[in-house]
Amino acid sequence: MTTVLLVIISAVFGTAALLTVWRIIVGPSILDRAVAADVLLTLLICVLGAEMAINHHTRTLPLLLIVAAVGVFGSISIARFVARKDGGGQ
């Protein structure tokens, strides 16, 4: 039962990651790519959290926090870049 559940979870996360990578490649705008990158980082956080819950440990918690910080700082950087490009951020 547990093995079947792990296969289903892996398939769902893998499919979501592939579709997200497709959106990053196809675009069409930089904001579409930025949102897709945020979704990909969120998927990575979910996978790390699921792995910690399944294996009953917290060893990957620092990695999870680093990935979350990279996502936040990346989103802020892209928002500032787009604001400057549009002439809104002075």
C-alpha contacts under 8 A as a table, 3 or more apart, distances in Angstrom:
res1	aa1	res2	aa2	distance
1	M	4	V	5.28
1	M	5	L	6.33
2	T	5	L	5.07
2	T	6	L	6.16
3	T	6	L	5.05
3	T	7	V	6.23
4	V	7	V	5.14
4	V	8	I	6.27
5	L	8	I	5.12
5	L	9	I	6.13
6	L	9	I	5.08
6	L	10	S	6.00
7	V	10	S	5.08
7	V	11	A	6.07
8	I	11	A	5.08
8	I	12	V	6.20
9	I	12	V	5.21
9	I	13	F	6.18
10	S	13	F	5.22
10	S	14	G	5.85
11	A	14	G	5.05
11	A	15	T	5.96
12	V	15	T	5.24
12	V	16	A	6.14
13	F	16	A	5.14
13	F	17	A	6.08
13	F	43	L	7.09
13	F	47	V	7.40
14	G	17	A	5.06
14	G	18	L	6.17
15	T	18	L	5.15
15	T	19	L	6.20
16	A	19	L	5.22
16	A	20	T	6.09
16	A	43	L	7.85
17	A	20	T	5.02
17	A	21	V	6.11
17	A	40	L	6.27
17	A	43	L	7.09
18	L	21	V	5.12
18	L	22	W	6.16
19	L	22	W	4.98
19	L	23	R	6.35
20	T	23	R	5.05
20	T	24	I	6.32
20	T	36	A	5.61
20	T	37	A	7.53
20	T	39	V	7.03
20	T	40	L	6.23
21	V	24	I	4.96
21	V	25	I	6.26
21	V	36	A	7.33
21	V	37	A	7.96
21	V	40	L	7.54
22	W	25	I	5.14
22	W	26	V	6.03
23	R	26	V	5.16
23	R	27	G	5.59
23	R	32	D	7.32
23	R	33	R	6.57
23	R	36	A	6.18
24	I	27	G	5.53
24	I	32	D	7.25
24	I	33	R	4.60
24	I	34	A	7.70
24	I	36	A	5.72
24	I	37	A	6.76
25	I	33	R	7.56
27	G	30	I	6.76
27	G	32	D	5.61
27	G	33	R	5.44
28	P	32	D	6.57
28	P	33	R	7.57
29	S	32	D	5.26
29	S	33	R	6.53
30	I	33	R	5.05
30	I	34	A	6.09
31	L	34	A	4.88
31	L	35	V	6.12
32	D	35	V	5.27
32	D	36	A	6.15
33	R	36	A	5.02
33	R	37	A	6.09
34	A	37	A	5.05
34	A	38	D	6.25
34	A	75	S	7.19
34	A	78	I	7.20
35	V	38	D	5.03
35	V	39	V	6.20
36	A	39	V	4.94
36	A	40	L	6.12
37	A	40	L	4.97
37	A	41	L	6.22
38	D	41	L	5.13
38	D	42	T	6.11
38	D	71	G	6.15
38	D	75	S	7.37
39	V	42	T	4.93
39	V	43	L	6.11
40	L	43	L	5.01
40	L	44	L	6.26
41	L	44	L	4.96
41	L	45	I	6.23
41	L	67	V	6.88
41	L	68	A	7.40
41	L	71	G	6.40
42	T	45	I	5.01
42	T	46	C	6.19
42	T	68	A	7.76
43	L	46	C	4.98
43	L	47	V	6.11
44	L	47	V	5.05
44	L	48	L	6.15
44	L	67	V	7.95
45	I	48	L	5.14
45	I	49	G	6.08
45	I	64	L	5.84
45	I	67	V	7.02
45	I	68	A	7.15
46	C	49	G	5.01
46	C	50	A	6.00
47	V	50	A	5.06
47	V	51	E	6.05
48	L	51	E	5.07
48	L	52	M	6.21
48	L	60	T	7.02
48	L	64	L	6.54
49	G	52	M	5.11
49	G	53	A	6.22
49	G	64	L	7.62
50	A	53	A	5.04
50	A	54	I	6.03
51	E	54	I	5.15
51	E	55	N	6.05
52	M	55	N	5.34
52	M	56	H	5.62
52	M	57	H	5.25
52	M	58	T	5.91
52	M	59	R	7.70
52	M	60	T	7.10
53	A	56	H	5.12
53	A	57	H	6.93
57	H	60	T	7.94
58	T	61	L	5.37
59	R	62	P	7.34
60	T	63	L	5.26
60	T	64	L	6.27
61	L	64	L	4.93
61	L	65	L	6.25
62	P	65	L	5.13
62	P	66	I	6.23
63	L	66	I	5.06
63	L	67	V	6.18
64	L	67	V	5.24
64	L	68	A	6.25
65	L	68	A	5.05
65	L	69	A	6.19
66	I	69	A	5.07
66	I	70	V	6.18
67	V	70	V	5.10
67	V	71	G	6.25
68	A	71	G	5.11
68	A	72	V	6.35
69	A	72	V	5.15
69	A	73	F	6.14
70	V	73	F	5.25
70	V	74	G	5.84
71	G	74	G	5.10
71	G	75	S	6.11
72	V	75	S	5.23
72	V	76	I	6.27
73	F	76	I	5.11
73	F	77	S	6.11
74	G	77	S	5.10
74	G	78	I	6.19
75	S	78	I	5.23
75	S	79	A	6.09
76	I	79	A	5.10
76	I	80	R	6.17
77	S	80	R	5.19
77	S	81	F	6.16
78	I	81	F	4.98
78	I	82	V	6.10
79	A	82	V	5.23
79	A	83	A	6.06
80	R	83	A	5.04
80	R	84	R	6.19
80	R	89	G	7.13
81	F	84	R	5.25
81	F	85	K	6.14
82	V	85	K	4.96
82	V	86	D	6.13
83	A	86	D	5.22
83	A	87	G	6.18
83	A	88	G	5.07
83	A	89	G	5.06
84	R	87	G	4.97
84	R	88	G	5.84
84	R	89	G	4.84
84	R	90	Q	6.96
85	K	88	G	7.68
86	D	89	G	7.83
87	G	90	Q	7.23
